[in-house]
């Protein structure tokens, strides 16, 4: 699930900061949107005692920080 993000970062490695941001905005946003949707579905499907529920909730609770880190801006794909 995260492999596409690593591929995008690898592609953007030699780009300038502004080019990297453009690449991330065009290519990473759809991947992150799909990931967030999957997490929200899993959150509804998992029982609270399931170990994966803690991980899913942790990621969703820190989503804003992750999106700022990955994209350098407040994404509009919610």
Secondary structure, DSSP 4 states (H G I P E B T S, - for coil): --HHHHHHHHHHTTS-HHHHHHHIIIIIHHHHHHHHHHHHHHHHHS-TTSHHHHHHHHHHHTHHHHHHHHHSS-----
